Amino acid sequence: MTEQTTLTSEEKKKLKEEIHAAWPHFPIDLKKVIFEAKKHKLNIMYMIENWAKENHNELLAELLNKKITCSEEKLKKMEKELSE
């Protein structure tokens, strides 16, 4: 029998909840690494969005635009928290 190696949607949701609950207890160095990784991911999304616009993939560009807006807000909150 093959063991499933990917998380189900429910498991992904639960993992996200657990990380959010544990966040206040993470050491500052870990929070900074996560912050930098999220900034890097945001830059990648910008690159993909630009590619989508240049290649007339309006749906991909529109979806990424929404995701980018959400990610920017989360990063602003994280940055504010890290500067306190």
Secondary structure, DSSP 8 states (H G I E B T S, - for coil): -----S--HHHHHHHHHHHHHHGGGS-HHHHHHHHHHHHHHHHHHHHHHHHHHHTT-HHHHHHHHHHHHHHHHHHHHHHHHHH-
